[in-house]
């Protein structure tokens, strides 16, 4: 079964293509399930004064949900659309995040850490945030946030769990203990992770998570799903064949799928 659970569209400001174009592309390439999962609106920074084109405006959120479920019904029988949200974890904003999650009938919610305070560590325009910082301290702060996200109980799976490596900034010392602690928190929370293939097109040149973390996740018995993190229809399912091979090499034989916040494992 071919699935892609991590996608974005034009509403988020930094992707292109309409929702329907992604669904039509999914049909064209033979996806069985397509998860639409655009970014939650910004909660802890002022969208008017922050970096532009970061996430959908708050007033677009209900329109996104309405359109997604309408398209789910329109294309029923051709492709199974699952309606999700990338519900960015923001420390200190847990109640606001929970309110958004509870307001809509999501199929799944991704818990991704993009922000350390007001610094989006995944934004190419903000790499200067590393200047003058101890990389190990940044990694410690990042993985602490991942652990806190897992413990909230708000999410179905953690997105791109080691995305902190995206731009190639790394501490001089070993970070295995930080990565393992994050995975152990995911296991303890009873949630899943994703193998996010988009890392292959970034400076780190490997998927999120990398091979060692992937093997440890399998050892811990953590369920896993896959996503391309496509920001344009042409990149839908990009690198997912390689992702499936990496999963097999790590010992996985099943993928997690989600509907109405319920996880179902499927063979691949």
N, C-alpha and C positions, 0 to 999 in steps of 0.2 A: 504494500500500500504506500503510495507516494503522498506525503503531507508536507506542508510548510506552515508553521505556526507563528512566524514573526515577520510582519510586513507593516509598511507605513504608506500613507498616501498624501495627497496635496494639502489636506487640512492642517497637517502638523507644521507646515511652513518650509521645511527643509527637504521635502520629498516632492516628487512629481507624479502625476497620473491620478485619475479618479478611481474611486473604489470599484466601480463596475469594470474599468479597464484591467484591474488586477484579477478580478473574477474571470473575465473573458480570457485573459492570458493563462490563468490556472487551468481552465478547461482545455485550451489549445495545447498545453504541454502535458496533459494527462494527470493532473493532481486529483487525488480522491478527496482530500480535505484541504481547505485553505483557511487559515486563521488570519483574520484582520485584527490588528492589535496596535492601533495608533496611540501616540503619547498622551498621557493625562495632561490637562492644562497646568500651567505653572501655578504653584500655590504659595511659595515662600519668597518670591521675588516679584517685582512690579514688571509685568510684561511691557509696559510702555517705556521703561527706562533701561531694561535689561537688554542683552543681545537680541536682535530681531530673529524671527523665524525659528523659534525654539520648540514650540508646541502649539496645539490648536487653542484658540481662544475659548474661554469658558462657555460662551454662548453657542459655540459650535458643537459642544459635547452631545447635547440631546439630538442634534441633527445628524451627527455621526452615527449614533446608536440607531436612530430611526431608519436611516438609509441602509445601514448594514443589515438590519433584520428584514427590510423590504427586499434587498437583493438576495438574501439567504432564501427567501420564499420564491422569488422570481426564478432562481436558477436551481431550485430543488429538482433532483433527478439527474442533473448534469454535473454538479459538484456540490460537495457538502461544505457549506460555509459555516465556520465557527466564529462567533463574535467576541472579541477580546479587547483588552486594554493593557497597555504597558504602563502600569501604575507606579511610576517612579517613587522609590522610597526616599523620603525626606525626613531626616531625624528631627523630631519636634513637631511634625505636621501629621502625625499618625491619625488623629481624629478627623482631619479634613480628608485625608486619603480614604479612610474607612467610609466616610459619608458618600463619597463619589462611588465607591465600589458597591455600597448597599443600595444606591439609587437606581441601578439598572440591572437587568437580568443577564449578566455576562455569562458566556460559556467558560471563560478562564481569564485570570488576571496574572500578568507577569510582574514579578517584583525585581526591578532593575535599579542599581545604584548608579546614577549619573552625577549626582551632586555631592560634594563635600562642602557643606555650608552653601555659599552662593557660587562656588566654583564648579562648573560642569567639566569634569575631567575627561569627558568624551567629545568635547567640542574642539575642533581644530583651531578655532579662533582664540582659544583660551589656554594654549600650551605654555604661555608665559607664566601661568600659575605655578609651574614647577620651579621657576627661578628662585634661588635662595632657599629652597626647601630641602630637607633631608629626604631622599626618596624612600628610605625605609619607614620614616615617620608617616609619609603619605600612604604607603602600602598598608601600614598598621591601621590608619584611620579608615581607609577604604574597606578593608576586610572586617573591621569592627562594625561598619555600617551594614555590610552584607549579612553578618550574623544577626544584627538587630532586625533587619528586614525579615529574615527567616523566622525569627521568634515572634513576630507580630501576629501570625496566623491569618494575615490578610491575603496572602498570595498562593497561587497554585503551583508556580515554579519560579525559580530565580533565573533571570535572564543574564546572558553573557557574564558569567560569574567572575571571570578574571579580566574584564575589560580594562582594568587599570593599566594593563600592559600595551594598550592599543597603539600609543605613539612611540613605543620603544624605550620609554624611561623606566629604568630598573635600578633597584638598590644593588650595592656591591655585595651584600651578604645574601644568604639563602632565605627564601621566603616560603619554603615548603610548609613550615609550621603554621603560617598564616593561611595558606591555601587549604591545608588539611582541616584547620579549625572551622573554616567557612563551610566546607563540605560536611563536616560532622554536625554542624548546626542545622544544615538542610536535612540530613538524615533524622536528627532528633525531632525536627518539626514535622516530619512525615510528608514533605513536599518533594517536588522534582526539580531538575535543572534542565537547561537546553544545551544542545551542541549548536552554537551559533556560528555558522560558516563564514560570516562576513569578515572575520579577522584575516582571512587570506588576502583581502584586498586593502588591508591597512599596513602600517609600518611594522607591526609585530609579525606579520606573515605566517600566522597560525590561527587556528580556530579558537573560539572561546567555549569551553576551556581547552588548554593544551593537552597533549597526549598523557602526560604524567597524572594530571588532575582527573582526566577522563578515566584512566585505569583505577584510580583510587575511588572515584565515584561508583564504579562498577563493583569494586570490592566491598564498599559500604552498602550496596544494594539500593542505591538511589535511582529512582525512575528517571528516564530522560526522554526528551522530545527533540525535534530539530526545527531550525528556522534559518532562513536566508538573510533576515533583516533587510529585505529589499526596500529601497527607497525610490524605485522606478519599476514599472511593470516588466521591463526586459530582464531585470535581475531576479525575478521570482524564481525560486528554487536554485539559484546560482550556488554552485559548489556542493549541493546536497548529495550528489552521488558520491563525492569524496567523503562527505560526512558519514554516510552510511557505511563506507568501507572502514573509516576510523572507528566507528562504533563496533563493527564486527571484530576488528583487531583488538579492541579493548575488552571484548567478551560480552557485549550486549547483544540480545536477540529480539528485544521488544522495544517499542516506542510508546510513549504516553500520549494519549489523546484526551480531549476535554470537551464536555458538554454539560451546560448548566452547573458548572463548578464540580462535576464528578469526573474523576480520572478513570480511563479505561485503557488497558494495555493491549497493543496489537503486535503480532509478529511481523517482522520485516525480513 
